[in-house]
Amino acid sequence: MKIRPELKQLNFLNPIHFLALGFGSGYAPKAPGTFGTLAAIPVVYLASLLPLTGYVALTFIFAVIGCFICGYTANALKTHDHPAIVWDEVVGLMITFIAIPLSWQNLLAGFVLFRFFDILKPWPIKWADQKVHGGTGIMLDDVFAGLMAWLVLLVLIPYIN
């Protein structure tokens, strides 16, 4: 796989870069956000084994830590929100599945919904993407996309299972 030149300055063995790049999925030359979301599926599955309060607490911790992780890596890349930074997608997908029973139908629907909102960026996602800077800004638009996907998924679940 050919790595984009600006990513060569990152150290894959640095745990902060490793997490920010979604366990390496952010290195994908095309659609790194989609690959980052795919890499989030095992995280969502493992987290779903926790009680709901544990799942929510872990999601919150990942979001808070993500502000630092994403900001640190963005600074290393000397850019605001490099496409290879996909930890925000991991957290966004985790939010999408809060209190959602996992089935292949729900996983597929949640994945598609999250990617839809993350790519389309309706308000307030677009606002967060444009107005909030640093690691918090990188995280916030995907938190909003996850919340929107979660709300739609809650409505759709009776029809997709």
N, C-alpha and C positions, 0 to 999 in steps of 0.2 A: 504494500500500500504506500502510495506517495504521500508524504506528510507536507502540509503547507509550510513554507519557509518560516513564517513567524512563530509556528508552534515548536520549532526545533529548539528555541530558547527555554522551553519548559522542561523540567526534570520529571519524567514519568514516575521516578522512584520517590519523589516528594509527595507525601500523602495528601497535602492540600491540593496540588495540581492533579493528582490521580482522582480525587473525589470531584473536583471542579469539572474535570473532563469526563465525568460519568463513567469511571472505571475504564477509560480509554475509548468509550463510544464517541466522544466528541472529536476524535481524530478522523471520523468518517469524512471523506472528501465532499460528499453530497448529503444533504439533509441531516446534519449532525443532531438537530433537535429531535428528529424522529428516531434516530438511533439512540439518543439519550433517553427518550421515553421508553423505547424497547428495553433498554438496560435497567429501567426502573421497575419493570414487571417482577423480577425476582425479589426486589426489595419490598414491593407491595405485598407479594405473597408471604414472605417471611414475617413482615410486620403484622400481617393479618392473623398470624398464629397467636399474637398477644391479645389480651383482653382489650376491649374498646378504649378504655382509659390509657392503657399502655401504647396502643396504636396512635392515639391523638397526641400523647406526650412525646413519643418518638418523632412524629411528624413536626410538632412544634420545635423540638430541639434541632432537627435537621434544617428547618427553615431559619432559625436564628443563627446556627452555625454557618448556614449557607450564605448569609450576608457577608460574613468574613471570608469564607472560602472563595466565593465568586469575586469579591472585591480584590482580594489578594492576587488572584490569578489574572484578573483584568489589568491590574497595575503592572504585573510582570509582562503582559502582552502590550502594555501601553495603549489600551483601547477601553471603551466603556463596556461593551457587551459583545465580546467576540463570539461568533456562532459555535465555536468549539466548547465554550463553557455551558455545560448542560446539567449541572447539579440542580439548577432551578427547575428543570423538567422532571427530575426525580421527585422533588418535593411537590411539584404541581400534580403529578400523577398520584402521589400518596394522598393528597388532599381530595382528589377526585374519588377515592375509594374509602373515605371515612364512613364507617357503618354500612358499607355496601357488601353484601355477600358475594364472594368470589365464585364466578362460574365463567366458562369460556365466553358466553354471550355478554355478560357484564363487563368482562375484561376488554373484549373487542369494542363494545359500545363506549366504555369509559375512555379507552385509548383514542378512538376516533373523535369523541367529543372534546377531549383535552387538546388534541392536535388542532382541531377545528378552531377552538377559541384562541389557542396560542398563535396560530398563523393569521387568522382574520383580525384579531385584536380589536373587538368592539370596546366601547367605553365600559368600564374604567380601565381596561387593560391597556389600551393605547395611551391614555393619559399617564399611567404609571410608567410605561415604557419610555415616554418622551420627557416627563417632568421630574422623575425621581432618579437620582444619580447614585453612583457607587454600587457597592454590593447589595444594598437595600433595593435599589432600583432594578438591578438584575433579577433579584428574587421576586419583587412585588408583582410584576406583570404576570408571572407564572402562578403565583399564589391566587391572583384574581382569576386567571384562566382555569385553575383547578377548582375554585369555588363555583364558577359558572358551570363547568362540566359536571360537578357534583350535584348541583341543583337540578339540571336537566336529567341526569341519570336517575335521581330519586323519582322523578315523574315518570320516566320511561320503564323502570324496572318491572312493573306489573305487566307490561306489554312485550318484554323481550325474554322473559323466562317461561 
